[in-house]
Amino acid sequence: MRLANIAGRLTLITPAQLVVDVSAATDGRFSHRIDECFDRWDELIEIAATLEGEGSKPVTEVLPESFGNPAAPRQIFAIGLNYSDHAAEASLAVPDDLTVFTKFASALAGPYGQVELPSSTVDWEAELVVVMGRGGNKIAVEDAWSYVAGVSVGQDLSERTLQLAGPAPQYSLAKSFPGFAPIGPFLVTPDEFRNPDSLALGCFINGEQVQRGNTADMVFPVPEIIAGLSRVATLLPGDVIFTGTPSGVGVGRVPPRFLAAGDELVSYVEGVGEMRHQMTKAY
């Protein structure tokens, strides 16, 4: 099942690629706001499967700027160094346990539009994003995928100067400028994938592929991430997890390369779709 936030309304994309306004189609049984539906996710999925979209327009007719962020987290988690090739390009050891930081909710953005660069050292990190459909604490690895509402495309944009300043790294702060956590365009339920633990992902800058990876190469796969986080934190419906990035980021290049005004950043995950963002200068 594929869902989206279109013009601020929770929308189902049918197998025939038609858009269905879930609230309207269920006579208001569900809110039009996606953030008000995660606490009833199992019920929503059951009802959404019966909606057919008669008279609805094709998703191809929806303007890109109408798509918003399809997640509404109370908590945002992010996993660092979760691909060994990325750890290598950062000259860091592959971790023995989860390396966790956060991104602030004010950084959330939709899958299309502009991102203002606060400096000349902003880097890209294409990631698979997991959105929780059920909450819990001490979730077992073997049960973890059943707690997931869906997956989406994400970018963990990072301002490297701030990140590396000071006596300790400022990961969360440097990764939370406005627009630094875009997600979308679709939220795709795990059952849509032959193997949700093996999805190609990456990104392009101005048509040049700069990242190419597969989630099968994660140091800690999605179920282990969920289990590890929930050993400490209680995960809530709607929570977002950025699961890490493969190699190819700008800071790992010689010489380093960063995003510049005018660049178009295209990020994708196999079976989900792609995001497109244009960089603008704000400094």
Phi and psi restraints in degrees (value plus and minus 20) as a CYANA .aco file:
   2 ARG   PHI    -139.7   -99.7
   2 ARG   PSI     109.0   149.0
   3 LEU   PHI    -145.4  -105.4
   3 LEU   PSI     138.9   178.9
   4 ALA   PHI    -170.5  -130.5
   4 ALA   PSI     143.6   183.6
   5 ASN   PHI    -127.0   -87.0
   5 ASN   PSI      81.4   121.4
   6 ILE   PHI    -134.4   -94.4
   6 ILE   PSI     100.5   140.5
   7 ALA   PHI      33.6    73.6
   7 ALA   PSI      17.2    57.2
   8 GLY   PHI      57.5    97.5
   8 GLY   PSI      -6.4    33.6
   9 ARG   PHI    -145.4  -105.4
   9 ARG   PSI     117.8   157.8
  10 LEU   PHI     -85.7   -45.7
  10 LEU   PSI     104.8   144.8
  11 THR   PHI    -151.5  -111.5
  11 THR   PSI     116.5   156.5
  12 LEU   PHI    -115.3   -75.3
  12 LEU   PSI     117.3   157.3
  13 ILE   PHI    -123.7   -83.7
  13 ILE   PSI      93.7   133.7
  14 THR   PHI     -94.6   -54.6
  14 THR   PSI     145.6   185.6
  15 PRO   PHI     -77.2   -37.2
  15 PRO   PSI     -45.3    -5.3
  16 ALA   PHI    -105.4   -65.4
  16 ALA   PSI     -12.1    27.9
  17 GLN   PHI      45.5    85.5
  17 GLN   PSI      15.5    55.5
  18 LEU   PHI    -121.7   -81.7
  18 LEU   PSI     128.7   168.7
  19 VAL   PHI    -117.4   -77.4
  19 VAL   PSI     113.6   153.6
  20 VAL   PHI    -144.6  -104.6
  20 VAL   PSI     101.6   141.6
  21 ASP   PHI     -93.4   -53.4
  21 ASP   PSI      90.1   130.1
  22 VAL   PHI     -83.7   -43.7
  22 VAL   PSI     -63.3   -23.3
  23 SER   PHI     -82.8   -42.8
  23 SER   PSI     -66.0   -26.0
  24 ALA   PHI     -84.8   -44.8
  24 ALA   PSI     -60.5   -20.5
  25 ALA   PHI     -91.8   -51.8
  25 ALA   PSI     -39.4     0.6
  26 THR   PHI    -128.7   -88.7
  26 THR   PSI      -2.0    38.0
  27 ASP   PHI      34.5    74.5
  27 ASP   PSI      20.1    60.1
  28 GLY   PHI      60.5   100.5
  28 GLY   PSI     -11.5    28.5
  29 ARG   PHI     -80.3   -40.3
  29 ARG   PSI     -53.7   -13.7
  30 PHE   PHI    -138.0   -98.0
  30 PHE   PSI     124.7   164.7
  31 SER   PHI     -83.1   -43.1
  31 SER   PSI     133.9   173.9
  32 HIS   PHI     -95.3   -55.3
  32 HIS   PSI     -32.4     7.6
  33 ARG   PHI    -110.9   -70.9
  33 ARG   PSI     104.1   144.1
  34 ILE   PHI     -83.6   -43.6
  34 ILE   PSI     -51.0   -11.0
  35 ASP   PHI     -87.3   -47.3
  35 ASP   PSI     -39.5     0.5
  36 GLU   PHI    -114.4   -74.4
  36 GLU   PSI     -15.6    24.4
  37 CYS   PHI    -130.2   -90.2
  37 CYS   PSI     -36.6     3.4
  38 PHE   PHI     -85.2   -45.2
  38 PHE   PSI     -50.7   -10.7
  39 ASP   PHI     -90.4   -50.4
  39 ASP   PSI     -30.2     9.8
  40 ARG   PHI    -143.6  -103.6
  40 ARG   PSI      15.4    55.4
  41 TRP   PHI     -82.8   -42.8
  41 TRP   PSI     -65.3   -25.3
  42 ASP   PHI     -79.9   -39.9
  42 ASP   PSI     -62.0   -22.0
  43 GLU   PHI     -85.6   -45.6
  43 GLU   PSI     -61.4   -21.4
  44 LEU   PHI     -81.3   -41.3
  44 LEU   PSI     -65.6   -25.6
  45 ILE   PHI     -83.6   -43.6
  45 ILE   PSI     -58.4   -18.4
  46 GLU   PHI     -83.4   -43.4
  46 GLU   PSI     -64.1   -24.1
  47 ILE   PHI     -93.6   -53.6
  47 ILE   PSI     -60.2   -20.2
  48 ALA   PHI     -80.9   -40.9
  48 ALA   PSI     -50.1   -10.1
  49 ALA   PHI     -85.8   -45.8
  49 ALA   PSI     -36.5     3.5
  50 THR   PHI    -115.4   -75.4
  50 THR   PSI     -26.9    13.1
  51 LEU   PHI    -105.2   -65.2
  51 LEU   PSI     113.4   153.4
  52 GLU   PHI    -130.1   -90.1
  52 GLU   PSI     -43.2    -3.2
  53 GLY   PHI      62.9   102.9
  53 GLY   PSI       9.2    49.2
  54 GLU   PHI     -80.1   -40.1
  54 GLU   PSI     112.4   152.4
  55 GLY   PHI      60.2   100.2
  55 GLY   PSI     -20.0    20.0
  56 SER   PHI    -104.2   -64.2
  56 SER   PSI     136.6   176.6
  57 LYS   PHI    -106.3   -66.3
  57 LYS   PSI     137.7   177.7
  58 PRO   PHI     -87.0   -47.0
  58 PRO   PSI     129.0   169.0
  59 VAL   PHI     -83.2   -43.2
  59 VAL   PSI     -45.2    -5.2
  60 THR   PHI     -86.0   -46.0
  60 THR   PSI     -35.7     4.3
  61 GLU   PHI    -112.3   -72.3
  61 GLU   PSI     -22.1    17.9
  62 VAL   PHI    -102.4   -62.4
  62 VAL   PSI     108.3   148.3
  63 LEU   PHI     -87.3   -47.3
  63 LEU   PSI     118.3   158.3
  64 PRO   PHI     -72.9   -32.9
  64 PRO   PSI     -59.3   -19.3
  65 GLU   PHI     -87.3   -47.3
  65 GLU   PSI     -29.8    10.2
  66 SER   PHI     -99.0   -59.0
  66 SER   PSI     -39.1     0.9
  67 PHE   PHI     -99.1   -59.1
  67 PHE   PSI     110.7   150.7
  68 GLY   PHI    -132.5   -92.5
  68 GLY   PSI    -197.7  -157.7
  69 ASN   PHI     -86.0   -46.0
  69 ASN   PSI     104.0   144.0
  70 PRO   PHI    -105.0   -65.0
  70 PRO   PSI      -6.6    33.4
  71 ALA   PHI    -142.2  -102.2
  71 ALA   PSI     139.0   179.0
  72 ALA   PHI    -164.2  -124.2
  72 ALA   PSI      49.8    89.8
  73 PRO   PHI     -98.8   -58.8
  73 PRO   PSI     125.4   165.4
  74 ARG   PHI    -108.8   -68.8
  74 ARG   PSI     -43.6    -3.6
  75 GLN   PHI    -155.2  -115.2
  75 GLN   PSI     120.2   160.2
  76 ILE   PHI    -142.8  -102.8
  76 ILE   PSI     101.2   141.2
  77 PHE   PHI    -130.9   -90.9
  77 PHE   PSI     131.1   171.1
  78 ALA   PHI    -160.5  -120.5
  78 ALA   PSI     122.9   162.9
  79 ILE   PHI    -130.7   -90.7
  79 ILE   PSI     106.7   146.7
  80 GLY   PHI    -118.2   -78.2
  80 GLY   PSI     133.4   173.4
  81 LEU   PHI      33.3    73.3
  81 LEU   PSI      23.3    63.3
  82 ASN   PHI    -115.6   -75.6
  82 ASN   PSI     -13.4    26.6
  83 TYR   PHI    -149.0  -109.0
  83 TYR   PSI     111.1   151.1
  84 SER   PHI     -83.4   -43.4
  84 SER   PSI     -53.1   -13.1
  85 ASP   PHI     -89.4   -49.4
  85 ASP   PSI     -51.1   -11.1
  86 HIS   PHI     -91.2   -51.2
  86 HIS   PSI     -60.0   -20.0
  87 ALA   PHI     -79.9   -39.9
  87 ALA   PSI     -59.8   -19.8
  88 ALA   PHI     -84.9   -44.9
  88 ALA   PSI     -62.7   -22.7
  89 GLU   PHI     -89.9   -49.9
  89 GLU   PSI     -41.0    -1.0
  90 ALA   PHI    -109.7   -69.7
  90 ALA   PSI     -19.2    20.8
  91 SER   PHI      37.2    77.2
  91 SER   PSI      20.1    60.1
  92 LEU   PHI    -144.8  -104.8
  92 LEU   PSI     134.4   174.4
  93 ALA   PHI     -93.4   -53.4
  93 ALA   PSI     128.5   168.5
  94 VAL   PHI     -86.2   -46.2
  94 VAL   PSI     105.2   145.2
  95 PRO   PHI     -89.8   -49.8
  95 PRO   PSI     131.5   171.5
  96 ASP   PHI    -105.5   -65.5
  96 ASP   PSI     -37.1     2.9
  97 ASP   PHI    -163.8  -123.8
  97 ASP   PSI     150.8   190.8
  98 LEU   PHI     -76.4   -36.4
  98 LEU   PSI     114.7   154.7
  99 THR   PHI    -122.6   -82.6
  99 THR   PSI      92.6   132.6
 100 VAL   PHI    -138.6   -98.6
 100 VAL   PSI     115.8   155.8
 101 PHE   PHI    -160.3  -120.3
 101 PHE   PSI    -197.1  -157.1
 102 THR   PHI    -144.7  -104.7
 102 THR   PSI     142.1   182.1
 103 LYS   PHI    -141.7  -101.7
 103 LYS   PSI     122.6   162.6
 104 PHE   PHI    -101.5   -61.5
 104 PHE   PSI     127.1   167.1
 105 ALA   PHI     -80.6   -40.6
 105 ALA   PSI     -46.1    -6.1
 106 SER   PHI     -88.5   -48.5
 106 SER   PSI     -30.4     9.6
 107 ALA   PHI    -106.4   -66.4
 107 ALA   PSI     -30.5     9.5
 108 LEU   PHI     -83.0   -43.0
 108 LEU   PSI     123.5   163.5
 109 ALA   PHI    -172.9  -132.9
 109 ALA   PSI     148.3   188.3
 110 GLY   PHI    -103.3   -63.3
 110 GLY   PSI    -199.8  -159.8
 111 PRO   PHI    -102.6   -62.6
 111 PRO   PSI     -28.2    11.8
 112 TYR   PHI    -156.4  -116.4
 112 TYR   PSI     132.0   172.0
 113 GLY   PHI     111.8   151.8
 113 GLY   PSI    -178.4  -138.4
 114 GLN   PHI    -129.2   -89.2
 114 GLN   PSI     129.6   169.6
 115 VAL   PHI    -144.0  -104.0
 115 VAL   PSI     104.7   144.7
 116 GLU   PHI    -102.4   -62.4
 116 GLU   PSI     105.7   145.7
 117 LEU   PHI    -105.3   -65.3
 117 LEU   PSI      99.0   139.0
 118 PRO   PHI     -98.6   -58.6
 118 PRO   PSI     -29.5    10.5
 119 SER   PHI    -180.1  -140.1
 119 SER   PSI    -196.9  -156.9
 120 SER   PHI    -114.4   -74.4
 120 SER   PSI      -8.7    31.3
 121 THR   PHI    -146.9  -106.9
 121 THR   PSI      26.1    66.1
 122 VAL   PHI    -114.6   -74.6
 122 VAL   PSI     110.2   150.2
 123 ASP   PHI    -132.2   -92.2
 123 ASP   PSI     142.8   182.8
 124 TRP   PHI    -127.5   -87.5
 124 TRP   PSI     130.1   170.1
 125 GLU   PHI    -172.3  -132.3
 125 GLU   PSI      76.7   116.7
 126 ALA   PHI     -92.2   -52.2
 126 ALA   PSI     116.6   156.6
 127 GLU   PHI    -165.7  -125.7
 127 GLU   PSI     132.7   172.7
 128 LEU   PHI     -98.9   -58.9
 128 LEU   PSI     109.4   149.4
 129 VAL   PHI    -126.8   -86.8
 129 VAL   PSI     112.6   152.6
 130 VAL   PHI    -127.1   -87.1
 130 VAL   PSI     113.1   153.1
 131 VAL   PHI    -135.9   -95.9
 131 VAL   PSI     106.6   146.6
 132 MET   PHI     -97.8   -57.8
 132 MET   PSI     116.9   156.9
 133 GLY   PHI    -124.1   -84.1
 133 GLY   PSI     -40.6    -0.6
 134 ARG   PHI    -152.6  -112.6
 134 ARG   PSI     126.9   166.9
 135 GLY   PHI    -114.5   -74.5
 135 GLY   PSI     148.7   188.7
 136 GLY   PHI     148.0   188.0
 136 GLY   PSI     145.4   185.4
 137 ASN   PHI    -147.0  -107.0
 137 ASN   PSI     121.7   161.7
 138 LYS   PHI      38.0    78.0
 138 LYS   PSI      30.5    70.5
 139 ILE   PHI     -95.7   -55.7
 139 ILE   PSI     112.3   152.3
 140 ALA   PHI     -94.1   -54.1
 140 ALA   PSI     125.7   165.7
 141 VAL   PHI     -74.6   -34.6
 141 VAL   PSI     -65.2   -25.2
 142 GLU   PHI     -88.7   -48.7
 142 GLU   PSI     -35.4     4.6
 143 ASP   PHI    -123.4   -83.4
 143 ASP   PSI     -26.1    13.9
 144 ALA   PHI     -80.2   -40.2
 144 ALA   PSI     -64.3   -24.3
 145 TRP   PHI     -81.5   -41.5
 145 TRP   PSI     -47.0    -7.0
 146 SER   PHI     -91.3   -51.3
 146 SER   PSI     -31.9     8.1
 147 TYR   PHI    -111.7   -71.7
 147 TYR   PSI     -25.7    14.3
 148 VAL   PHI    -111.0   -71.0
 148 VAL   PSI     107.7   147.7
 149 ALA   PHI     -91.8   -51.8
 149 ALA   PSI     -64.7   -24.7
 150 GLY   PHI     159.5   199.5
 150 GLY   PSI     156.9   196.9
 151 VAL   PHI    -141.8  -101.8
 151 VAL   PSI     139.2   179.2
 152 SER   PHI    -169.7  -129.7
 152 SER   PSI     159.9   199.9
 153 VAL   PHI    -111.7   -71.7
 153 VAL   PSI     120.1   160.1
 154 GLY   PHI    -158.6  -118.6
 154 GLY   PSI     137.7   177.7
 155 GLN   PHI    -145.9  -105.9
 155 GLN   PSI     103.5   143.5
 156 ASP   PHI    -116.6   -76.6
 156 ASP   PSI      52.6    92.6
 157 LEU   PHI     -83.1   -43.1
 157 LEU   PSI     122.5   162.5
 158 SER   PHI    -160.3  -120.3
 158 SER   PSI     109.8   149.8
 159 GLU   PHI    -113.4   -73.4
 159 GLU   PSI      84.0   124.0
 160 ARG   PHI     -90.5   -50.5
 160 ARG   PSI     -51.7   -11.7
 161 THR   PHI     -82.8   -42.8
 161 THR   PSI     -69.2   -29.2
 162 LEU   PHI     -84.8   -44.8
 162 LEU   PSI     -59.6   -19.6
 163 GLN   PHI     -77.7   -37.7
 163 GLN   PSI     -57.9   -17.9
 164 LEU   PHI    -119.8   -79.8
 164 LEU   PSI     -16.1    23.9
 165 ALA   PHI    -101.9   -61.9
 165 ALA   PSI     135.5   175.5
 166 GLY   PHI      66.4   106.4
 166 GLY   PSI     157.6   197.6
 167 PRO   PHI     -92.6   -52.6
 167 PRO   PSI     -39.8     0.2
 168 ALA   PHI    -156.8  -116.8
 168 ALA   PSI     127.4   167.4
 169 PRO   PHI     -80.4   -40.4
 169 PRO   PSI     121.8   161.8
 170 GLN   PHI    -123.6   -83.6
 170 GLN   PSI      41.5    81.5
 171 TYR   PHI     -78.9   -38.9
 171 TYR   PSI     -74.7   -34.7
 172 SER   PHI     -82.5   -42.5
 172 SER   PSI     -64.3   -24.3
 173 LEU   PHI     -87.7   -47.7
 173 LEU   PSI     -63.4   -23.4
 174 ALA   PHI     -89.3   -49.3
 174 ALA   PSI     -36.5     3.5
 175 LYS   PHI    -128.0   -88.0
 175 LYS   PSI      -2.0    38.0
 176 SER   PHI    -149.0  -109.0
 176 SER   PSI       1.9    41.9
 177 PHE   PHI     -83.4   -43.4
 177 PHE   PSI     138.2   178.2
 178 PRO   PHI     -73.9   -33.9
 178 PRO   PSI     111.4   151.4
 179 GLY   PHI      64.9   104.9
 179 GLY   PSI     -17.9    22.1
 180 PHE   PHI    -106.0   -66.0
 180 PHE   PSI     -15.1    24.9
 181 ALA   PHI    -155.7  -115.7
 181 ALA   PSI      39.1    79.1
 182 PRO   PHI     -92.2   -52.2
 182 PRO   PSI     123.9   163.9
 183 ILE   PHI    -159.2  -119.2
 183 ILE   PSI     123.2   163.2
 184 GLY   PHI     124.9   164.9
 184 GLY   PSI    -183.8  -143.8
 185 PRO   PHI     -99.7   -59.7
 185 PRO   PSI     -39.7     0.3
 186 PHE   PHI    -138.9   -98.9
 186 PHE   PSI     136.4   176.4
 187 LEU   PHI    -129.1   -89.1
 187 LEU   PSI      95.3   135.3
 188 VAL   PHI    -132.4   -92.4
 188 VAL   PSI     105.9   145.9
 189 THR   PHI     -89.1   -49.1
 189 THR   PSI     127.8   167.8
 190 PRO   PHI     -78.5   -38.5
 190 PRO   PSI     -49.9    -9.9
 191 ASP   PHI     -87.3   -47.3
 191 ASP   PSI     -30.4     9.6
 192 GLU   PHI     -95.6   -55.6
 192 GLU   PSI     -33.2     6.8
 193 PHE   PHI    -126.8   -86.8
 193 PHE   PSI     120.8   160.8
 194 ARG   PHI     -81.4   -41.4
 194 ARG   PSI     -62.0   -22.0
 195 ASN   PHI    -163.5  -123.5
 195 ASN   PSI      80.4   120.4
 196 PRO   PHI     -87.6   -47.6
 196 PRO   PSI     -30.0    10.0
 197 ASP   PHI    -113.3   -73.3
 197 ASP   PSI     -11.9    28.1
 198 SER   PHI    -162.2  -122.2
 198 SER   PSI      68.3   108.3
 199 LEU   PHI    -149.5  -109.5
 199 LEU   PSI     109.7   149.7
 200 ALA   PHI     -89.9   -49.9
 200 ALA   PSI     124.9   164.9
 201 LEU   PHI    -172.2  -132.2
 201 LEU   PSI     141.5   181.5
 202 GLY   PHI     148.5   188.5
 202 GLY   PSI    -186.9  -146.9
 203 CYS   PHI    -177.0  -137.0
 203 CYS   PSI     141.4   181.4
 204 PHE   PHI    -144.5  -104.5
 204 PHE   PSI     127.4   167.4
 205 ILE   PHI    -140.6  -100.6
 205 ILE   PSI      97.7   137.7
 206 ASN   PHI      32.0    72.0
 206 ASN   PSI      19.2    59.2
 207 GLY   PHI      67.5   107.5
 207 GLY   PSI     -29.2    10.8
 208 GLU   PHI    -114.0   -74.0
 208 GLU   PSI     104.5   144.5
 209 GLN   PHI     -94.2   -54.2
 209 GLN   PSI     102.2   142.2
 210 VAL   PHI    -130.7   -90.7
 210 VAL   PSI     -39.6     0.4
 211 GLN   PHI    -155.8  -115.8
 211 GLN   PSI     118.7   158.7
 212 ARG   PHI    -169.5  -129.5
 212 ARG   PSI     101.0   141.0
 213 GLY   PHI    -173.4  -133.4
 213 GLY   PSI    -192.9  -152.9
 214 ASN   PHI    -165.5  -125.5
 214 ASN   PSI     117.1   157.1
 215 THR   PHI     -85.5   -45.5
 215 THR   PSI     -34.5     5.5
 216 ALA   PHI     -83.8   -43.8
 216 ALA   PSI     -38.9     1.1
 217 ASP   PHI    -112.2   -72.2
 217 ASP   PSI     -13.5    26.5
 218 MET   PHI     -79.8   -39.8
 218 MET   PSI     120.9   160.9
 219 VAL   PHI     -84.9   -44.9
 219 VAL   PSI     -64.3   -24.3
 220 PHE   PHI    -140.2  -100.2
 220 PHE   PSI      86.6   126.6
 221 PRO   PHI     -83.2   -43.2
 221 PRO   PSI     146.9   186.9
 222 VAL   PHI     -69.9   -29.9
 222 VAL   PSI     -69.4   -29.4
 223 PRO   PHI     -78.6   -38.6
 223 PRO   PSI     -56.9   -16.9
 224 GLU   PHI     -91.2   -51.2
 224 GLU   PSI     -54.1   -14.1
 225 ILE   PHI     -82.4   -42.4
 225 ILE   PSI     -69.8   -29.8
 226 ILE   PHI     -81.4   -41.4
 226 ILE   PSI     -64.9   -24.9
 227 ALA   PHI     -83.1   -43.1
 227 ALA   PSI     -62.3   -22.3
 228 GLY   PHI     -86.4   -46.4
 228 GLY   PSI     -65.4   -25.4
 229 LEU   PHI     -82.0   -42.0
 229 LEU   PSI     -62.8   -22.8
 230 SER   PHI     -96.0   -56.0
 230 SER   PSI     -28.8    11.2
 231 ARG   PHI     -87.3   -47.3
 231 ARG   PSI     -44.7    -4.7
 232 VAL   PHI    -130.5   -90.5
 232 VAL   PSI     -77.3   -37.3
 233 ALA   PHI    -114.2   -74.2
 233 ALA   PSI     131.1   171.1
 234 THR   PHI    -107.4   -67.4
 234 THR   PSI      96.1   136.1
 235 LEU   PHI     -98.1   -58.1
 235 LEU   PSI     123.2   163.2
 236 LEU   PHI    -136.3   -96.3
 236 LEU   PSI     129.9   169.9
 237 PRO   PHI     -75.6   -35.6
 237 PRO   PSI     112.1   152.1
 238 GLY   PHI      74.8   114.8
 238 GLY   PSI     -32.0     8.0
 239 ASP   PHI     -81.5   -41.5
 239 ASP   PSI     129.8   169.8
 240 VAL   PHI    -133.9   -93.9
 240 VAL   PSI     119.5   159.5
 241 ILE   PHI    -146.1  -106.1
 241 ILE   PSI      97.1   137.1
 242 PHE   PHI    -103.2   -63.2
 242 PHE   PSI     101.7   141.7
 243 THR   PHI    -115.5   -75.5
 243 THR   PSI     -14.7    25.3
 244 GLY   PHI      90.5   130.5
 244 GLY   PSI     143.9   183.9
 245 THR   PHI    -145.1  -105.1
 245 THR   PSI     126.1   166.1
 246 PRO   PHI     -98.4   -58.4
 246 PRO   PSI    -198.6  -158.6
 247 SER   PHI     -87.7   -47.7
 247 SER   PSI     145.4   185.4
 248 GLY   PHI      93.8   133.8
 248 GLY   PSI     -14.6    25.4
 249 VAL   PHI     -91.9   -51.9
 249 VAL   PSI     141.3   181.3
 250 GLY   PHI     -87.7   -47.7
 250 GLY   PSI     -58.0   -18.0
 251 VAL   PHI     -88.5   -48.5
 251 VAL   PSI     -39.0     1.0
 252 GLY   PHI    -107.9   -67.9
 252 GLY   PSI     -20.1    19.9
 253 ARG   PHI    -111.4   -71.4
 253 ARG   PSI     139.6   179.6
 254 VAL   PHI    -142.0  -102.0
 254 VAL   PSI      88.6   128.6
 255 PRO   PHI     -95.0   -55.0
 255 PRO   PSI     145.7   185.7
 256 PRO   PHI     -78.0   -38.0
 256 PRO   PSI     128.9   168.9
 257 ARG   PHI    -148.7  -108.7
 257 ARG   PSI     118.9   158.9
 258 PHE   PHI    -153.3  -113.3
 258 PHE   PSI     148.3   188.3
 259 LEU   PHI     -91.5   -51.5
 259 LEU   PSI     126.2   166.2
 260 ALA   PHI    -151.2  -111.2
 260 ALA   PSI     137.9   177.9
 261 ALA   PHI     -75.3   -35.3
 261 ALA   PSI     115.1   155.1
 262 GLY   PHI      76.4   116.4
 262 GLY   PSI     -36.8     3.2
 263 ASP   PHI     -88.1   -48.1
 263 ASP   PSI     124.5   164.5
 264 GLU   PHI    -128.6   -88.6
 264 GLU   PSI     102.9   142.9
 265 LEU   PHI    -125.3   -85.3
 265 LEU   PSI      99.0   139.0
 266 VAL   PHI    -134.8   -94.8
 266 VAL   PSI     102.7   142.7
 267 SER   PHI    -140.1  -100.1
 267 SER   PSI     122.8   162.8
 268 TYR   PHI    -165.0  -125.0
 268 TYR   PSI     136.0   176.0
 269 VAL   PHI    -155.0  -115.0
 269 VAL   PSI     112.0   152.0
 270 GLU   PHI     -74.0   -34.0
 270 GLU   PSI     109.7   149.7
 271 GLY   PHI      61.9   101.9
 271 GLY   PSI     -23.7    16.3
 272 VAL   PHI    -130.9   -90.9
 272 VAL   PSI     -72.3   -32.3
 273 GLY   PHI     119.0   159.0
 273 GLY   PSI    -180.6  -140.6
 274 GLU   PHI    -158.2  -118.2
 274 GLU   PSI     132.9   172.9
 275 MET   PHI    -129.6   -89.6
 275 MET   PSI     131.9   171.9
 276 ARG   PHI    -153.6  -113.6
 276 ARG   PSI     106.1   146.1
 277 HIS   PHI    -155.0  -115.0
 277 HIS   PSI     118.6   158.6
 278 GLN   PHI    -123.4   -83.4
 278 GLN   PSI     115.5   155.5
 279 MET   PHI    -108.6   -68.6
 279 MET   PSI     115.7   155.7
 280 THR   PHI    -145.7  -105.7
 280 THR   PSI     137.1   177.1
 281 LYS   PHI    -112.2   -72.2
 281 LYS   PSI     110.9   150.9
 282 ALA   PHI    -144.1  -104.1
 282 ALA   PSI      -0.6    39.4
